[in-house]
Amino acid sequence: MKASTLRTYLAVHTWVGLVAGLALFIAFYAGALTVFVHELQDWERAGKGGQVEAVATPGEAQALVDAVLARHPQAAHGASLVLPGEHGPRPALYWYDENAGRQHRFTLDAGGQLQQQPARSGFVDLIYDLHFTAGIPSPWGNYLFGIFCVLYGLALVSGVVLYAPAFLKDLFALRVGANLKRMWQDAHNVVGMLSLPFHVVFAWSGAVLTIGFLMLAPFQFLVYEGRLLELLESDFDIAPHVEPAGTPAPMLPLEELLRRSGLALPGMDVEMLVFHDVGDLNGTVTAYGDLPQRRLNGMGGVAMNAASGAVINALGPKDYPPGMAFLRGLQVLHYGHFGEAAVKWLYFLLGLAGAFLFYSGNLLWIEARRKRRQVAQPRRTRFVAALTLGVCLGCVAGISMLFVADRLMPAAWVRPAYFIVFFACIAWAFLRPPARAGHELLLLCAALTALVPVAAAVAAGSPPLAGLWQGDATSLLVDLTALAMAWGFWRMARATLRRGRNGDPHSIWALPTR
């Protein structure tokens, strides 16, 4: 390949990484944690007292639906009921209020009274949102991340082209020594190439999940003359939508609807019911649940008439049409919802490795543009260094602070705690020399992460790591992971300080002499 072509690919790879890299760092770091979303929700629900609620009775789900429809009749047009199970011990109903432009979450308290909260309010929900928006309000954050995923795919292609000539020769090379730039380059290349299939799936699925409909727009209007979404309807829903008949007809009891869905798809463990126009003669209820059939996607669905209970359509994973199988498969691959604990830990490590790729990419850009014959470095390298440290380490510190705040602060302060720490870290990175800011912010990450098991112990009134002898696997998982990561951040802080003192003085990472 011509040298000019390689330079073009290098420029594309570099600038795409700089433009999208910081946001994608947040996406990967937060995404690594959301692999354990159900475990973290259990940890969150355990609360300050460390007690987990008992699983709700079947009648509570019916009472919840009746209470919501009585207070908000318009919710009959479209709502989702999440049943007790891995999503929590209590049923929860979600309804999007089109007039207010807001989604609501309804539950019943211990006294059977209806409680209404924002659909996404807990700290686990915030971590989940950070994965898709980096904290930018929806829907703009989702659209921006979809664009970043497209750029991410472009960076992957250009990176493979650049590294392909030396693929076999340098695949496992990690030359540790005085040449720190070469060591970081080796680490960046090795992590990127060995995890390439994972990154291809993430770039592709991330773009489809965030801006999939926007990607279809040219075909919808220019090729299919506005009929594409109609043609694809069978790939999005178990049964096509039917307009209301205008004839009132009461919905069957949930217990009966669940019984009929079980007969239609034997063995399906129903997790969610989706309502459309219930109370109307044409109203439908679609039951979704886990139905393992030796497929990547294990989710089955049964669509029924809400009034008569007649089955409209029943699809197990092996019966999905090609489009639905493809879309559901992408979702499963993106979230890691296949396999057991081994797959979750693999995704967790790959997520952290992805965050490292974007962090190290920025460091390589800074190192490649430093002035080797002068102590003072260009303003642009100082700016990129401060922004990289502030955003990346601010995200790490902010997420650790979320865990601490959930146990020690009032609920209203939990979500703001992330943004306070995040923006404070960015400000600190610009106020301090890069070497000092890197060392100090890494120490902050280590301290806040190490505080996670301490905060949980204080809130529960038990010693740290009490889950070891109490048999609480979730608590023990969170505590041990936090301690391991805190140790890693502390080691990184020491390495940053050591390089600042003993490394090349003609570097942005050198400590000031005065």
C-alpha positions, 0 to 999 in steps of 0.5 A: 500500500502506498505511503500516502494511503497509509498516512490517510488511514492514520489521519482518519484513525487518529482524528476519529479517535480524538473526536469520539474517544472520550465519549466512548470511554464513558460508554465502555467503562459504564457498559462494563458495569451494566453487564451485571445490571441485575446484580447491581439492582439487587445491591441497590435494592438491598438499601441502607438496611441490607434487607431484600424485599420478599417476592410479591404475590401474583395478585399484586401485579393485577392490583397494580394494573387496576390502580394505574388504569383507574388513575390514568385511563390513557395508559390503556393505550400502551404500557408495559408490566414487568413481573417479579423475577430477575428485574426485582421482587415487585411488579412495576408498570411503565407508561409513557405520557405523551402529553407530558413527554415523560415516562413514569414508573408505578409500583405499590407500597407495602400498604397497597398504595400506588406510587409514581416515580420517574422511570429512571431514577436509581444510580444503576439506571444512571450508569445504564444511561451513561453507557448510551448517552454519556450523561447528555439528555435523551434523545440527543445523547442517543443520536450523538452516540449512534454517530459515535458508533459509526465513527468507532467502526471507521476507526476500527477499519482504519486501525486494522489497515494500519496494523495488518502488515505487522499483524503476526509479527507484533501481535503479542509484542509488549516491549516494556522498557525506556521507550514508553511510547512504544510500550503504549503503542504495543498495548494499544495494538494488542488489546485492539486486535485481540478484542476486534470481534467484540468491537465490531459487534459493539460498533455495529449493534450500538449504531443499530440500537441508537440510530437504527431508525435514522439509518433506515430513513434514506431507504424509507423515503427514497427507495420504498416510498414511505412503506419500508417500516410497514414492510418491516413491522413483522420484524419488530413485533410479535403481531401487527398493530390493529387500530381500536374497534371503539367497542369497550371490552374488559381485559381478562385477568392477568392470571388467565392471560399468563395461563394462556401464554403458557399453553401457547409456548410451553416452558416460557417464563414470562417476564413482561406483559406489553399492553396495547389498547386494553379495554377495547375489543381489539386490545392486545397483550403480548407476553415476553419471557425466557424460553431457551431453545439452543439459540443465541436469543432465548426470548419468546413472545405470545400476542393475545387478544386482551378481551378474549384471550385468543392467541394471535401469534406465538413465536419461540426463538427458533421461529423468529423471521430472519429480520427479528432473529437478526435484531434480537441477536444483535441486542443479545450480543450487545448486552451479553445476555447469553451464557452464564457468569463466565460470559459476563466476566468476559464482557466486563473485562472486554469493556474495561479493555475498550475503555483502555483503548480510547484512553491510550489512544489519546495518550499516544496522540499527545506523546506523538506531538510533544516537543522533545527538545524543550520543556514547555509543550504546545498548548494543544497537547496540554489541552488534550491531556487535561481533557483526557484526564478530566473526562476519563478519570472524572467518569471513573471517580463519578461512578465510584461516587454513585455507589458511595452516595447510594449508601450514605446520602439521601436519594435526591443527592445520589444522581447529582453526586456523579455530575458534581464529581465528574465536572469537578475532576475536569476543572481540576485537570485544567487547573493543575499540571497534567502530571500532578492532575493525573496522579491526584485524580487517580488517587481520588479514583482509588479512594472513592472506589475503596470507599464502596465496601466501607460505605456499604458496611457503614449503611448495613451496620456490619463489617466490610466483606460481611457477605463472605460469611453471611452468604450474600454473593452480590454484596461480596462481588461488589466489595471484592471488585471495588477493592481490586479496581481501587488497588489498580488505580492506586498502582496507576497513580504511583506509576504516574508519579514515578514517571513524572519524577524520573521520566523524560523532562521534555514531556507533558507528563513530567512534574514541574521543577518548581 
